[in-house]
Amino acid sequence: MNNTTSNPVISSDIMRYKKNKFGANLALLAIVFDCIYFMVLYSVANDEGVEYYATWAIAFDVIFNLVFLLATFLLSEQVKNYNSKLFILQLILGACQIGRIFWLPLGGFMADPKAIDIGKFLVMAISLGASGGLEIASAVIGYIRSKQVAEFNQKVENGEVDIMATIRQVDAEEEAAKAAPVVAGNAQEEVQ
């Protein structure tokens, strides 16, 4: 087993130099689910006989989609770099995505269930729910990890953590572990 990655000081030090790809990828996946919603809604809105979407509401939805896509992409870069200043905006965007389920998808389904079948409604609702949930998860994970990095940086600056001493300790433990199996192997050979 590698002691380097199991050591909490070394793991925290590695976080300072690696990007937060997990949190950023969750935000990018939220964009994918929003695009699925976008495609299904606008295919339904273009169907003949669907009068519900021929209003000003579809224009506001297009504008919100563009804002969501751009903001989420920019925020994913902030999450990737452990910047926690804008995580509130991500939470708001995620909540808005979940709230949008009750606006056009549910409104269109309730207004004309024959034109918008349950399958299309479910695809739109699940896509928006997943998009909002992933956006919120990205914000929470990004915030937690950025706070961990900030706290570790503070400990290093205050001298509470000595990274070089920890590396020397881990190296000594690894050398001792390498030497131990050789001694045990020699003892077994002598017994036989």
Long-range contacts (C-beta under 8 A, 24 or more apart in sequence): 3-170, 3-173, 3-174, 3-177, 4-170, 4-174, 7-166, 7-170, 9-161, 9-163, 9-166, 10-163, 10-166, 10-167, 10-170, 12-148, 12-149, 12-152, 12-161, 13-152, 13-163, 15-82, 15-145, 15-148, 15-149, 15-152, 16-149, 16-152, 16-153, 19-80, 19-81, 20-79, 20-80, 20-81, 20-82, 20-141, 20-142, 20-145, 20-146, 21-80, 22-141, 23-76, 23-79, 23-80, 23-138, 23-141, 23-142, 23-145, 24-76, 24-77, 24-79, 24-80, 24-138, 24-142, 25-76, 26-134, 26-135, 26-137, 26-138, 26-141, 27-72, 27-73, 27-75, 27-76, 27-79, 27-90, 27-134, 27-135, 27-138, 28-72, 28-73, 28-76, 29-134, 30-72, 30-94, 30-97, 30-130, 30-131, 30-132, 30-134, 30-135, 30-138, 31-69, 31-72, 31-73, 31-131, 33-127, 33-128, 33-130, 33-131, 33-134, 34-65, 34-68, 34-69, 34-72, 34-97, 34-127, 34-128, 34-131, 35-69, 36-123, 36-127, 37-105, 37-123, 37-124, 37-127, 37-128, 37-131, 38-65, 40-120, 40-123, 40-124, 40-127, 41-104, 41-105, 41-124, 44-108, 44-115, 44-116, 44-120, 44-124, 47-115, 49-112, 49-115, 50-108, 50-112, 50-115, 50-116, 51-112, 52-107, 52-108, 52-111, 52-112, 52-115, 52-116, 53-104, 53-108, 57-103, 57-104, 58-104, 61-100, 61-103, 61-104, 64-96, 64-100, 68-93, 68-96, 68-97, 72-135, 75-138, 75-139, 76-138, 78-142, 79-138, 79-139, 79-141, 79-142, 82-142, 82-145, 82-146, 82-149, 82-150, 83-146, 84-142, 84-143, 84-146, 84-147, 84-150, 87-139, 87-140, 87-142, 87-143, 87-146, 88-139, 90-135, 90-136, 90-138, 90-139, 90-142, 91-135, 91-136, 91-139, 93-132, 93-135, 94-131, 94-132, 94-133, 94-134, 94-135, 94-136, 94-139, 95-132, 95-136, 96-132, 97-128, 97-129, 97-131, 97-132, 97-135, 98-128, 98-129, 98-132, 98-133, 99-132, 100-128, 100-132, 101-125, 101-128, 101-129
